[in-house]
Amino acid sequence: MKDDFRLPIDINFKMPKISKSVLQWVIIGIVAIVLLYGSVYQISPEEMGVILRFGKYSRTTEPGLHFKLPLGIETMTRVPVQRQLKLEFGFRTSKPGIQSEYISNAATQSESVMLTGDLNVVVTEWIVQYKIKDPYKFLFKMREATTTFRGMTEAVVRRIVGDNSVDEVITVGRARIANEAKDALQQLCDAYEIGIDVNQLIFQDVNPPDLVKPSFNDVNEALQEKERKINEAWSEYNREIPKATGEADQMLRASEGYATERVNNSLGDANRFTSIYREYAKAPAVTRKRLYLETLNEVLPKLTKKIIIDQSLKGVLPLLNLGEEVKK
């Protein structure tokens, strides 16, 4: 049998009495702490605080330590004005990171299917990056500003895509269309005073529907092959035409130089002949002999074999040995 264990109880114990003044100071301290806790708030550097007094807009506070009226008289809403915000269309990021994971469902597919200007269907995925530039307008000028901004973005993109052909949307005009959609969306935000600054609109992926993708890829490959052939032809043209032009210019300059040389030589020969004729007219015998000697002086050094005979000598052919010259 176990022994019972009981604490000793002093039946004569009495609670110590607390004076009214101490109790009052304790209550005042608790109330002060509650009021101070409800009055002081901190705004981080990337945020701004919007203060409402009895539900009506009162003021906007900058980052730092601030005070407000407690007990629900003034309430504060934080607005991330320096944070880069993003909306995704046609897909949703389920797990961000180095290798992000994405999901696609019926809702994302319905917002991504669009009709182009040439009545073709494309599946478009894009993102919009934006910042809140005016907290007051963002909170009070329009109800559900984020949802409205999403609907505005989808409407603008559908309109811009509908004004362009499928080739422009998928290939060459994607960047231009994105810029046009960004500018149009910013104009719409300013008109509705939604307080949003659109930083960037980027098309992540634009493709034809899966059912027609093989045929569309074949068409794109054919167009790319066409462009490649055209570029190769232009490359060959740009290589051969300047070369032929240069050769033609070179031949033309050579012909002009040859013509100038021939003309100058002819003029020189004519002038020389005229000078010789003048000298010949003055002294024919002397000039004739000088010409004869100058000709011999020019011709004789070119002869390999020289035979000098008297002009009265006869029967000199055997001495010339012409047969040997013929054999050579």
C-alpha atoms as a printed R data frame, in Angstrom:
    type eleno elety resid chain resno       x      y        z
1   ATOM     1    CA   MET     A     1   0.000  0.000    0.000
2   ATOM     2    CA   LYS     A     2   1.392  3.327   -1.021
3   ATOM     3    CA   ASP     A     3   1.697  6.209    1.316
4   ATOM     4    CA   ASP     A     4  -0.320  9.324    0.548
5   ATOM     5    CA   PHE     A     5   1.809 12.412   -0.224
6   ATOM     6    CA   ARG     A     6   0.232 15.703    0.693
7   ATOM     7    CA   LEU     A     7   1.609 19.216    0.747
8   ATOM     8    CA   PRO     A     8   1.286 21.091    3.931
9   ATOM     9    CA   ILE     A     9  -1.305 23.819    3.759
10  ATOM    10    CA   ASP     A    10  -1.283 26.816    5.962
11  ATOM    11    CA   ILE     A    11  -4.870 27.691    6.510
12  ATOM    12    CA   ASN     A    12  -3.853 30.993    7.991
13  ATOM    13    CA   PHE     A    13  -2.045 32.237    4.760
14  ATOM    14    CA   LYS     A    14  -3.345 35.557    3.375
15  ATOM    15    CA   MET     A    15  -2.663 37.295    0.011
16  ATOM    16    CA   PRO     A    16  -0.584 40.439    0.384
17  ATOM    17    CA   LYS     A    17  -2.583 43.585   -0.132
18  ATOM    18    CA   ILE     A    18  -1.763 45.856   -3.115
19  ATOM    19    CA   SER     A    19  -2.254 49.517   -2.641
20  ATOM    20    CA   LYS     A    20  -4.575 51.397   -5.004
21  ATOM    21    CA   SER     A    21  -1.825 53.748   -6.156
22  ATOM    22    CA   VAL     A    22   0.394 50.874   -7.265
23  ATOM    23    CA   LEU     A    23  -2.516 49.268   -9.067
24  ATOM    24    CA   GLN     A    24  -3.302 52.517  -10.824
25  ATOM    25    CA   TRP     A    25   0.304 52.932  -11.988
26  ATOM    26    CA   VAL     A    26   0.336 49.337  -13.273
27  ATOM    27    CA   ILE     A    27  -2.846 49.922  -15.250
28  ATOM    28    CA   ILE     A    28  -1.487 53.215  -16.594
29  ATOM    29    CA   GLY     A    29   1.743 51.479  -17.631
30  ATOM    30    CA   ILE     A    30  -0.162 48.711  -19.437
31  ATOM    31    CA   VAL     A    31  -2.340 51.251  -21.248
32  ATOM    32    CA   ALA     A    32   0.740 53.302  -22.200
33  ATOM    33    CA   ILE     A    33   2.470 50.223  -23.606
34  ATOM    34    CA   VAL     A    34  -0.633 49.305  -25.612
35  ATOM    35    CA   LEU     A    35  -0.983 52.850  -26.931
36  ATOM    36    CA   LEU     A    36   2.701 53.099  -27.749
37  ATOM    37    CA   TYR     A    37   2.675 49.726  -29.484
38  ATOM    38    CA   GLY     A    38  -0.312 50.783  -31.592
39  ATOM    39    CA   SER     A    39   1.187 54.168  -32.405
40  ATOM    40    CA   VAL     A    40   4.732 53.408  -33.554
41  ATOM    41    CA   TYR     A    41   5.400 51.702  -36.870
42  ATOM    42    CA   GLN     A    42   8.399 51.154  -39.131
43  ATOM    43    CA   ILE     A    43   8.385 51.508  -42.959
44  ATOM    44    CA   SER     A    44  11.117 49.545  -44.783
45  ATOM    45    CA   PRO     A    45  13.186 51.214  -47.549
46  ATOM    46    CA   GLU     A    46  11.267 49.531  -50.369
47  ATOM    47    CA   GLU     A    47   7.832 50.500  -49.066
48  ATOM    48    CA   MET     A    48   5.600 53.489  -48.388
49  ATOM    49    CA   GLY     A    49   2.841 53.657  -45.826
50  ATOM    50    CA   VAL     A    50  -0.667 54.884  -46.548
51  ATOM    51    CA   ILE     A    51  -2.466 56.173  -43.425
52  ATOM    52    CA   LEU     A    52  -6.261 56.101  -43.147
53  ATOM    53    CA   ARG     A    53  -8.093 58.010  -40.408
54  ATOM    54    CA   PHE     A    54 -11.491 56.512  -39.724
55  ATOM    55    CA   GLY     A    55 -11.266 54.832  -43.155
56  ATOM    56    CA   LYS     A    56 -10.461 58.048  -45.068
57  ATOM    57    CA   TYR     A    57  -7.127 58.752  -46.679
58  ATOM    58    CA   SER     A    58  -4.989 60.986  -44.485
59  ATOM    59    CA   ARG     A    59  -1.358 60.922  -45.674
60  ATOM    60    CA   THR     A    60   1.477 58.891  -47.186
61  ATOM    61    CA   THR     A    61   4.609 58.245  -45.116
62  ATOM    62    CA   GLU     A    62   8.139 57.662  -46.357
63  ATOM    63    CA   PRO     A    63  10.474 54.874  -45.156
64  ATOM    64    CA   GLY     A    64  11.561 55.185  -41.530
65  ATOM    65    CA   LEU     A    65  10.039 55.346  -38.037
66  ATOM    66    CA   HIS     A    66   6.641 57.063  -37.725
67  ATOM    67    CA   PHE     A    67   3.711 57.549  -35.359
68  ATOM    68    CA   LYS     A    68  -0.028 57.255  -35.837
69  ATOM    69    CA   LEU     A    69  -3.112 57.499  -33.710
70  ATOM    70    CA   PRO     A    70  -3.804 54.202  -31.908
71  ATOM    71    CA   LEU     A    71  -6.940 52.224  -31.107
72  ATOM    72    CA   GLY     A    72  -8.004 51.950  -34.727
73  ATOM    73    CA   ILE     A    73  -8.329 55.687  -35.217
74  ATOM    74    CA   GLU     A    74  -5.624 55.532  -37.866
75  ATOM    75    CA   THR     A    75  -4.705 52.412  -39.831
76  ATOM    76    CA   MET     A    76  -1.651 51.873  -42.005
77  ATOM    77    CA   THR     A    77  -1.316 49.942  -45.281
78  ATOM    78    CA   ARG     A    78   2.139 49.087  -46.657
79  ATOM    79    CA   VAL     A    79   2.675 49.522  -50.401
80  ATOM    80    CA   PRO     A    80   5.894 48.088  -52.012
81  ATOM    81    CA   VAL     A    81   6.776 51.018  -54.292
82  ATOM    82    CA   GLN     A    82  10.427 49.993  -54.892
83  ATOM    83    CA   ARG     A    83   9.813 46.291  -55.420
84  ATOM    84    CA   GLN     A    84   9.788 44.852  -58.953
85  ATOM    85    CA   LEU     A    85   6.413 43.131  -59.336
86  ATOM    86    CA   LYS     A    86   5.549 40.628  -62.034
87  ATOM    87    CA   LEU     A    87   2.469 39.144  -63.687
88  ATOM    88    CA   GLU     A    88   2.628 35.936  -65.734
89  ATOM    89    CA   PHE     A    89   0.318 35.127  -68.645
90  ATOM    90    CA   GLY     A    90  -0.046 31.697  -70.254
91  ATOM    91    CA   PHE     A    91   1.857 29.966  -67.451
92  ATOM    92    CA   ARG     A    92   2.490 30.149  -63.710
93  ATOM    93    CA   THR     A    93   5.738 29.645  -61.816
94  ATOM    94    CA   SER     A    94   5.221 26.860  -59.292
95  ATOM    95    CA   LYS     A    95   8.800 26.653  -57.989
96  ATOM    96    CA   PRO     A    96  11.198 29.563  -58.652
97  ATOM    97    CA   GLY     A    97  14.935 29.013  -58.596
98  ATOM    98    CA   ILE     A    98  17.899 28.190  -60.814
99  ATOM    99    CA   GLN     A    99  15.747 25.598  -62.586
100 ATOM   100    CA   SER     A   100  12.283 27.042  -62.168
101 ATOM   101    CA   GLU     A   101   9.232 24.838  -62.559
102 ATOM   102    CA   TYR     A   102   6.095 26.013  -64.350
103 ATOM   103    CA   ILE     A   103   2.526 24.804  -64.538
104 ATOM   104    CA   SER     A   104  -0.150 25.240  -67.164
105 ATOM   105    CA   ASN     A   105  -3.873 24.705  -66.736
106 ATOM   106    CA   ALA     A   106  -7.138 25.576  -68.426
107 ATOM   107    CA   ALA     A   107  -7.048 29.163  -67.126
108 ATOM   108    CA   THR     A   108  -3.541 29.854  -68.425
109 ATOM   109    CA   GLN     A   109  -4.297 28.210  -71.770
110 ATOM   110    CA   SER     A   110  -7.411 30.329  -72.276
111 ATOM   111    CA   GLU     A   111  -5.451 33.578  -71.813
112 ATOM   112    CA   SER     A   112  -2.568 32.466  -74.054
113 ATOM   113    CA   VAL     A   113  -4.527 31.475  -77.196
114 ATOM   114    CA   MET     A   114  -4.812 34.467  -79.559
115 ATOM   115    CA   LEU     A   115  -5.838 35.272  -83.133
116 ATOM   116    CA   THR     A   116  -3.405 37.120  -85.396
117 ATOM   117    CA   GLY     A   117  -4.198 39.647  -88.090
118 ATOM   118    CA   ASP     A   118  -4.018 37.030  -90.877
119 ATOM   119    CA   LEU     A   119  -6.508 34.762  -89.027
120 ATOM   120    CA   ASN     A   120  -3.951 32.341  -87.593
121 ATOM   121    CA   VAL     A   121  -3.941 31.061  -84.022
122 ATOM   122    CA   VAL     A   122  -0.869 31.390  -81.800
123 ATOM   123    CA   VAL     A   123  -0.156 30.353  -78.215
124 ATOM   124    CA   THR     A   124   1.518 33.295  -76.478
125 ATOM   125    CA   GLU     A   125   3.250 33.323  -73.100
126 ATOM   126    CA   TRP     A   126   4.484 36.638  -71.703
127 ATOM   127    CA   ILE     A   127   5.310 38.462  -68.496
128 ATOM   128    CA   VAL     A   128   4.832 42.058  -67.372
129 ATOM   129    CA   GLN     A   129   7.203 43.686  -64.881
130 ATOM   130    CA   TYR     A   130   5.911 46.793  -63.142
131 ATOM   131    CA   LYS     A   131   6.229 49.039  -60.108
132 ATOM   132    CA   ILE     A   132   3.697 50.972  -58.060
133 ATOM   133    CA   LYS     A   133   4.574 54.641  -58.568
134 ATOM   134    CA   ASP     A   134   1.620 56.219  -56.743
135 ATOM   135    CA   PRO     A   135   0.316 54.348  -53.662
136 ATOM   136    CA   TYR     A   136  -2.758 56.568  -53.297
137 ATOM   137    CA   LYS     A   137  -3.936 55.952  -56.881
138 ATOM   138    CA   PHE     A   138  -3.120 52.254  -56.654
139 ATOM   139    CA   LEU     A   139  -5.251 51.802  -53.509
140 ATOM   140    CA   PHE     A   140  -8.141 54.205  -54.038
141 ATOM   141    CA   LYS     A   141  -8.543 55.235  -57.698
142 ATOM   142    CA   MET     A   142  -9.581 51.775  -58.833
143 ATOM   143    CA   ARG     A   143 -10.986 48.778  -57.001
144 ATOM   144    CA   GLU     A   144  -8.899 45.578  -57.287
145 ATOM   145    CA   ALA     A   145  -6.088 47.364  -59.116
146 ATOM   146    CA   THR     A   146  -3.954 44.239  -59.654
147 ATOM   147    CA   THR     A   147  -6.832 42.251  -61.147
148 ATOM   148    CA   THR     A   148  -7.809 45.192  -63.338
149 ATOM   149    CA   PHE     A   149  -4.222 45.631  -64.464
150 ATOM   150    CA   ARG     A   150  -4.080 41.960  -65.475
151 ATOM   151    CA   GLY     A   151  -7.226 42.353  -67.567
152 ATOM   152    CA   MET     A   152  -5.866 45.541  -69.170
153 ATOM   153    CA   THR     A   153  -2.604 43.793  -70.059
154 ATOM   154    CA   GLU     A   154  -4.359 40.849  -71.690
155 ATOM   155    CA   ALA     A   155  -6.645 43.155  -73.682
156 ATOM   156    CA   VAL     A   156  -3.743 45.276  -74.957
157 ATOM   157    CA   VAL     A   157  -1.643 42.276  -75.975
158 ATOM   158    CA   ARG     A   158  -4.574 40.657  -77.786
159 ATOM   159    CA   ARG     A   159  -5.196 43.883  -79.717
160 ATOM   160    CA   ILE     A   160  -1.541 44.316  -80.722
161 ATOM   161    CA   VAL     A   161  -1.178 40.667  -81.735
162 ATOM   162    CA   GLY     A   162  -4.407 40.932  -83.742
163 ATOM   163    CA   ASP     A   163  -2.906 43.795  -85.753
164 ATOM   164    CA   ASN     A   164   0.097 41.734  -86.935
165 ATOM   165    CA   SER     A   165   0.639 38.604  -89.010
166 ATOM   166    CA   VAL     A   166   1.618 35.258  -87.536
167 ATOM   167    CA   ASP     A   167   5.144 35.492  -88.987
168 ATOM   168    CA   GLU     A   168   5.693 38.875  -87.317
169 ATOM   169    CA   VAL     A   169   4.381 37.630  -83.973
170 ATOM   170    CA   ILE     A   170   6.485 34.464  -83.936
171 ATOM   171    CA   THR     A   171   9.698 35.598  -85.625
172 ATOM   172    CA   VAL     A   172  10.821 39.001  -86.878
173 ATOM   173    CA   GLY     A   173   8.337 41.310  -85.140
174 ATOM   174    CA   ARG     A   174   8.270 39.910  -81.612
175 ATOM   175    CA   ALA     A   175  10.440 42.628  -80.009
176 ATOM   176    CA   ARG     A   176   8.604 45.415  -81.832
177 ATOM   177    CA   ILE     A   177   5.201 44.041  -80.807
178 ATOM   178    CA   ALA     A   178   6.352 43.770  -77.175
179 ATOM   179    CA   ASN     A   179   7.449 47.431  -77.185
180 ATOM   180    CA   GLU     A   180   4.186 48.551  -78.766
181 ATOM   181    CA   ALA     A   181   2.185 46.597  -76.176
182 ATOM   182    CA   LYS     A   182   4.248 48.089  -73.311
183 ATOM   183    CA   ASP     A   183   3.692 51.653  -74.556
184 ATOM   184    CA   ALA     A   184  -0.028 51.094  -75.121
185 ATOM   185    CA   LEU     A   185  -0.393 49.516  -71.665
186 ATOM   186    CA   GLN     A   186   1.370 52.464  -70.008
187 ATOM   187    CA   GLN     A   187  -0.905 54.927  -71.795
188 ATOM   188    CA   LEU     A   188  -3.927 52.963  -70.579
189 ATOM   189    CA   CYS     A   189  -2.620 52.923  -66.994
190 ATOM   190    CA   ASP     A   190  -2.095 56.694  -67.092
191 ATOM   191    CA   ALA     A   191  -5.566 57.253  -68.511
192 ATOM   192    CA   TYR     A   192  -7.221 55.156  -65.775
193 ATOM   193    CA   GLU     A   193  -4.913 56.642  -63.060
194 ATOM   194    CA   ILE     A   194  -4.094 53.226  -61.704
195 ATOM   195    CA   GLY     A   195  -0.741 54.345  -60.274
196 ATOM   196    CA   ILE     A   196   1.378 51.692  -62.029
197 ATOM   197    CA   ASP     A   197   4.592 52.189  -63.984
198 ATOM   198    CA   VAL     A   198   5.120 49.460  -66.621
199 ATOM   199    CA   ASN     A   199   8.840 48.613  -66.770
200 ATOM   200    CA   GLN     A   200   8.946 45.760  -69.251
201 ATOM   201    CA   LEU     A   201   6.757 43.452  -71.303
202 ATOM   202    CA   ILE     A   202   8.513 40.325  -72.565
203 ATOM   203    CA   PHE     A   203   7.201 37.513  -74.746
204 ATOM   204    CA   GLN     A   204   8.580 34.334  -73.211
205 ATOM   205    CA   ASP     A   205   7.384 31.947  -75.881
206 ATOM   206    CA   VAL     A   206   5.176 32.280  -78.957
207 ATOM   207    CA   ASN     A   207   4.253 29.119  -80.868
208 ATOM   208    CA   PRO     A   208   1.478 27.784  -83.051
209 ATOM   209    CA   PRO     A   209  -0.927 25.280  -81.473
210 ATOM   210    CA   ASP     A   210   0.431 21.762  -80.980
211 ATOM   211    CA   LEU     A   211  -1.836 20.281  -83.675
212 ATOM   212    CA   VAL     A   212  -0.344 22.417  -86.455
213 ATOM   213    CA   LYS     A   213   3.169 22.833  -85.064
214 ATOM   214    CA   PRO     A   214   4.821 20.217  -87.372
215 ATOM   215    CA   SER     A   215   3.388 21.847  -90.501
216 ATOM   216    CA   PHE     A   216   4.279 25.289  -89.236
217 ATOM   217    CA   ASN     A   217   7.841 24.165  -88.524
218 ATOM   218    CA   ASP     A   218   8.111 22.843  -92.089
219 ATOM   219    CA   VAL     A   219   6.978 26.200  -93.434
220 ATOM   220    CA   ASN     A   220   9.477 28.018  -91.212
221 ATOM   221    CA   GLU     A   221  12.293 25.750  -92.346
222 ATOM   222    CA   ALA     A   222  11.389 26.459  -95.967
223 ATOM   223    CA   LEU     A   223  11.344 30.209  -95.293
224 ATOM   224    CA   GLN     A   224  14.672 29.990  -93.498
225 ATOM   225    CA   GLU     A   225  16.143 28.046  -96.403
226 ATOM   226    CA   LYS     A   226  14.812 30.699  -98.760
227 ATOM   227    CA   GLU     A   227  16.406 33.459  -96.690
228 ATOM   228    CA   ARG     A   228  19.660 31.526  -96.541
229 ATOM   229    CA   LYS     A   229  19.755 31.137 -100.322
230 ATOM   230    CA   ILE     A   230  18.978 34.813 -100.803
231 ATOM   231    CA   ASN     A   231  21.735 35.778  -98.380
232 ATOM   232    CA   GLU     A   232  24.197 33.474 -100.127
233 ATOM   233    CA   ALA     A   233  23.263 34.991 -103.502
234 ATOM   234    CA   TRP     A   234  23.746 38.504 -102.151
235 ATOM   235    CA   SER     A   235  27.055 37.464 -100.645
236 ATOM   236    CA   GLU     A   236  28.227 36.096 -103.982
237 ATOM   237    CA   TYR     A   237  26.953 39.242 -105.706
238 ATOM   238    CA   ASN     A   238  28.756 41.494 -103.242
239 ATOM   239    CA   ARG     A   239  31.929 39.503 -103.719
240 ATOM   240    CA   GLU     A   240  31.966 39.247 -107.535
241 ATOM   241    CA   ILE     A   241  30.535 42.610 -108.570
242 ATOM   242    CA   PRO     A   242  33.135 44.732 -106.746
243 ATOM   243    CA   LYS     A   243  35.866 42.422 -108.055
244 ATOM   244    CA   ALA     A   244  34.636 42.753 -111.659
245 ATOM   245    CA   THR     A   245  34.208 46.504 -111.216
246 ATOM   246    CA   GLY     A   246  37.769 46.775 -109.936
247 ATOM   247    CA   GLU     A   247  39.144 44.718 -112.795
248 ATOM   248    CA   ALA     A   248  37.207 46.831 -115.307
249 ATOM   249    CA   ASP     A   249  38.531 50.024 -113.744
250 ATOM   250    CA   GLN     A   250  42.042 48.588 -113.812
251 ATOM   251    CA   MET     A   251  41.769 47.668 -117.491
252 ATOM   252    CA   LEU     A   252  40.298 51.078 -118.283
253 ATOM   253    CA   ARG     A   253  43.128 52.859 -116.469
254 ATOM   254    CA   ALA     A   254  45.709 50.623 -118.217
255 ATOM   255    CA   SER     A   255  44.125 51.404 -121.594
256 ATOM   256    CA   GLU     A   256  44.139 55.106 -120.875
257 ATOM   257    CA   GLY     A   257  47.775 54.901 -119.805
258 ATOM   258    CA   TYR     A   258  48.743 52.948 -122.913
259 ATOM   259    CA   ALA     A   259  46.901 55.457 -125.136
260 ATOM   260    CA   THR     A   260  48.659 58.354 -123.409
261 ATOM   261    CA   GLU     A   261  52.014 56.610 -123.797
262 ATOM   262    CA   ARG     A   262  51.459 55.929 -127.507
263 ATOM   263    CA   VAL     A   263  50.366 59.491 -128.165
264 ATOM   264    CA   ASN     A   264  53.338 60.921 -126.319
265 ATOM   265    CA   ASN     A   265  55.739 58.564 -128.138
266 ATOM   266    CA   SER     A   266  54.224 59.497 -131.476
267 ATOM   267    CA   LEU     A   267  54.498 63.185 -130.700
268 ATOM   268    CA   GLY     A   268  58.101 62.658 -129.624
269 ATOM   269    CA   ASP     A   269  58.940 60.734 -132.801
270 ATOM   270    CA   ALA     A   270  57.287 63.398 -134.944
271 ATOM   271    CA   ASN     A   271  59.188 66.174 -133.202
272 ATOM   272    CA   ARG     A   272  62.445 64.271 -133.515
273 ATOM   273    CA   PHE     A   273  61.808 63.636 -137.245
274 ATOM   274    CA   THR     A   274  61.060 67.330 -137.752
275 ATOM   275    CA   SER     A   275  64.277 68.299 -135.989
276 ATOM   276    CA   ILE     A   276  66.310 65.838 -138.085
277 ATOM   277    CA   TYR     A   277  64.652 67.097 -141.257
278 ATOM   278    CA   ARG     A   278  65.630 70.676 -140.422
279 ATOM   279    CA   GLU     A   279  69.249 69.585 -139.898
280 ATOM   280    CA   TYR     A   280  69.151 67.511 -143.098
281 ATOM   281    CA   ALA     A   281  67.912 70.504 -145.077
282 ATOM   282    CA   LYS     A   282  70.857 72.525 -143.835
283 ATOM   283    CA   ALA     A   283  73.586 69.859 -144.540
284 ATOM   284    CA   PRO     A   284  72.275 66.785 -146.369
285 ATOM   285    CA   ALA     A   285  75.578 64.937 -146.760
286 ATOM   286    CA   VAL     A   286  76.684 65.412 -143.185
287 ATOM   287    CA   THR     A   287  73.275 64.520 -141.791
288 ATOM   288    CA   ARG     A   288  73.024 61.434 -144.014
289 ATOM   289    CA   LYS     A   289  76.445 60.190 -142.892
290 ATOM   290    CA   ARG     A   290  75.618 60.864 -139.240
291 ATOM   291    CA   LEU     A   291  72.385 58.902 -139.518
292 ATOM   292    CA   TYR     A   292  74.234 56.059 -141.182
293 ATOM   293    CA   LEU     A   293  76.871 55.935 -138.448
294 ATOM   294    CA   GLU     A   294  74.263 56.159 -135.667
295 ATOM   295    CA   THR     A   295  72.333 53.277 -137.246
296 ATOM   296    CA   LEU     A   296  75.452 51.124 -137.482
297 ATOM   297    CA   ASN     A   297  76.310 51.984 -133.887
298 ATOM   298    CA   GLU     A   298  72.883 50.728 -132.856
299 ATOM   299    CA   VAL     A   299  72.767 47.611 -135.054
300 ATOM   300    CA   LEU     A   300  76.312 46.208 -134.923
301 ATOM   301    CA   PRO     A   301  76.392 45.439 -131.157
302 ATOM   302    CA   LYS     A   302  73.384 43.157 -131.678
303 ATOM   303    CA   LEU     A   303  75.187 40.956 -134.273
304 ATOM   304    CA   THR     A   304  76.837 37.779 -132.949
305 ATOM   305    CA   LYS     A   305  79.080 37.265 -136.003
306 ATOM   306    CA   LYS     A   306  80.688 39.991 -138.074
307 ATOM   307    CA   ILE     A   307  82.493 39.546 -141.462
308 ATOM   308    CA   ILE     A   308  84.179 42.590 -143.005
309 ATOM   309    CA   ILE     A   309  85.113 42.330 -146.754
310 ATOM   310    CA   ASP     A   310  86.247 44.639 -149.437
311 ATOM   311    CA   GLN     A   311  83.500 45.854 -151.699
312 ATOM   312    CA   SER     A   312  85.476 44.863 -154.772
313 ATOM   313    CA   LEU     A   313  85.931 41.256 -153.595
314 ATOM   314    CA   LYS     A   314  84.011 38.601 -155.548
315 ATOM   315    CA   GLY     A   315  83.041 35.003 -154.721
316 ATOM   316    CA   VAL     A   316  82.631 35.525 -151.009
317 ATOM   317    CA   LEU     A   317  79.700 33.169 -150.441
318 ATOM   318    CA   PRO     A   318  81.870 30.113 -149.555
319 ATOM   319    CA   LEU     A   319  83.565 32.212 -146.942
320 ATOM   320    CA   LEU     A   320  80.274 33.114 -145.238
321 ATOM   321    CA   ASN     A   321  79.481 29.435 -144.433
322 ATOM   322    CA   LEU     A   322  75.741 29.995 -144.724
323 ATOM   323    CA   GLY     A   323  74.937 26.288 -144.324
324 ATOM   324    CA   GLU     A   324  76.159 26.313 -140.745
325 ATOM   325    CA   GLU     A   325  73.890 29.285 -140.006
326 ATOM   326    CA   VAL     A   326  70.916 27.429 -141.490
327 ATOM   327    CA   LYS     A   327  71.560 24.361 -139.276
328 ATOM   328    CA   LYS     A   328  71.500 26.524 -136.199
